[in-house]
Amino acid sequence: MRQMHLVGFLQAQNCTNFASSWRHPESRSDFLSPDYYQEIGRILERGKFDLGFFDDRLSMPDRYGADHVHTIEHGIRCVKMDPVVVLTMMGAVTSRLGLGSTASTTYFEPFHVARVFQTLDLMSNGRAAWNIVTSLNDGEASNMGRDETMEHDSRYDRADEFVEVVLGHWDSWEDEALIVDKATGRFGDGQKVHRLDYMGRFLRSRGPFTVPRSPQGRPVLIQAGASARGKRFSARWAELVFVGYTRIEEGRRDYAEFKALVAAAGRDPDGVKVTTSCCPIVAPTQAEAEDKAALIAALPLEVDALSLLSEALNFDFASKGLDEAFTDEELAGISGLQAIRDRVVARTGKRNPTVRDFMVASGRGRPRMDMVGDARFVADRLEEWFTTPACDGFVIQAPVCPGSYADFVDLVVPELQRRGLFRREYAGTTLRDHLGLARAERGAWRVRQPAAAERVSAPSPGS
């Protein structure tokens, strides 16, 4: 029977993905401590989640009013620690939970990303995953010494090369390269470690790489591109995809269309898992769940939405009145998450929505309230989405941390297990085992990526 996948959505910051979550009386405030994240890791592993995943941005929201003071005053995602370091703290107290983190292809170097994540994979015995992002905020560009973000499609063109370099380095070591024989004094087989000598339009990297292969071969690749170009990128590279479907009809349609894109890229659609975000608010009874939801719904402030919209769309929402419509030129000039703009236009039916329209239709800064109820109610909704099918699993967002994860694990997971929709025990030790993916074979990606071979001047590793 087909089994769903569960991902815990995390951020190494002062709140969950909901900027208001730190205000909740039951949210822990020691978000700078390792114990905070380790407790979350233990909860997710107790619930047999596939992985805990850390989103990341390289700046705090400071586009609204061209100032960061409001961000600090209201705690709007202003603390952002390095997620990979935080993941190591979680990995130290878990043995099965997958460990995923974000790293930017626009501002990082591929050799560095390859080394960090392959090291994490070794140190966690095969549980690491890299979330590939191209970065879209002007604040990130400023922090990384750039005047502005790269043009949208150019970011993805560079990202294609970036992934080729990373995968090329991960392929550099053959499985039998290490010998470590003290009797003969031979540490390794030098003929089984290969240089990359990559030369592309945007990037170049020589090698040889410095980290051997891991129990799962290499880390899992995650992606969440929502634009047409982003979806093509995901279809080409990703093994786990994050989406934000909000209506089951559009989810069913987009899920089928994306799986067709994967097949068109020469890949097995069943080998790419699609998980959609959701925010279940669950309690032993419907009434208790509704009381929880009412408190959560009262936490967000207007400034939360305005600040997060300004950050995501690279447009200062303080420059317009709440009921002032955007001009055609302003809408066309949005350079950030264009999917938000398109969604607002579609849902409002307005060619020129107002600032208030953006706040309401985008839902920015507010948890969705479409899964509020007892365990059976939430499980019914998840089962409907999963069996339709509109996804292969779910990215669980917690409005209260870590309590919302504990509620889900204690109440919903047993109900899903009772229905045969979710595992009772982990099937193996690696993240690939959890996702039902085979161990990554060296060079397998090159068979379906002829463009990559054309850019690499040296022979493929092992040839």
KAZIHU-V746354 format. One record per pair of residues at least 6 apart in sequence whose C-alpha atoms are under 6 Angstrom apart, sorted by the first residue. I is the first residue (numbers start at 1). GAP is how many residues later the second one is. D is the distance in whole Angstrom. If there is no record, write none. Layout:
BEGIN
I:GAP:D
I:GAP:D
END
This chain:
BEGIN
3:418:5
3:419:5
4:388:6
4:389:5
4:418:6
5:388:4
6:43:5
6:44:6
6:387:6
6:388:5
7:42:6
7:43:6
7:44:5
7:45:6
7:388:5
7:389:6
8:44:5
8:45:6
8:387:6
8:388:5
9:44:5
9:387:6
9:388:5
10:43:6
10:44:5
11:43:5
11:44:5
12:68:6
12:69:5
12:71:6
13:66:5
13:67:5
14:17:6
14:65:5
15:6:6
15:7:5
18:347:6
19:57:5
19:58:6
20:279:6
20:280:5
21:378:6
21:379:6
27:373:5
27:374:5
38:52:5
40:362:6
41:49:5
45:52:5
47:362:5
50:48:6
50:384:6
51:46:5
51:47:4
51:48:6
52:47:5
53:47:4
53:48:6
54:47:5
55:47:6
56:46:6
58:82:5
59:80:6
59:81:5
60:18:5
61:250:5
62:6:4
63:247:6
63:248:6
63:253:6
64:243:5
64:246:5
64:252:5
64:253:6
64:254:6
65:253:5
72:6:6
96:333:6
98:29:5
98:333:5
99:28:6
99:29:5
100:28:6
100:29:4
100:30:6
101:29:5
101:30:6
102:28:6
102:29:4
104:29:5
104:30:5
105:29:5
105:54:6
106:28:5
110:52:6
110:56:6
114:52:5
121:6:6
121:7:5
122:92:5
126:89:5
126:90:5
126:304:5
127:303:5
127:304:5
128:91:5
129:90:5
129:91:4
129:92:6
130:91:5
130:92:6
131:91:4
131:92:6
132:91:5
134:21:6
136:200:5
138:10:6
138:11:6
141:7:6
141:8:6
158:44:6
169:40:5
171:271:5
172:21:6
172:22:5
172:289:6
173:20:5
173:39:6
174:18:5
177:11:5
177:12:5
177:15:5
178:10:4
179:8:5
179:9:5
180:7:4
194:14:6
194:267:5
195:12:5
195:13:4
196:10:5
196:11:5
197:8:6
197:9:4
197:261:6
198:6:5
198:7:5
198:258:5
199:257:6
200:255:6
216:223:5
217:222:6
217:223:5
221:17:5
221:18:5
222:16:5
222:18:5
222:19:6
223:11:6
223:15:6
223:18:5
224:17:6
224:18:5
225:6:5
235:26:6
235:27:5
236:29:6
239:33:4
240:32:6
240:33:5
241:33:5
242:33:5
242:34:6
243:33:5
244:32:5
244:33:5
245:6:5
251:139:5
252:138:4
255:135:6
259:10:5
262:7:6
263:6:6
273:119:6
274:117:5
274:118:5
275:116:6
275:117:6
275:118:5
275:119:5
275:120:6
276:118:5
276:119:6
277:117:6
277:118:4
278:118:5
279:117:6
279:118:5
280:91:5
281:91:5
282:7:5
282:90:6
282:91:5
282:92:5
283:6:5
283:91:5
284:90:5
285:89:5
286:87:5
286:88:5
289:83:6
289:84:5
304:61:6
305:59:5
305:60:5
310:6:5
310:7:6
312:24:6
312:25:6
313:21:6
313:23:4
313:24:5
314:22:5
322:33:5
322:34:5
323:31:5
323:32:6
323:33:6
324:30:5
325:27:6
325:28:5
325:29:4
326:26:5
326:27:6
326:28:6
344:17:5
344:18:6
371:7:6
375:36:5
375:37:5
398:6:5
416:6:6
END
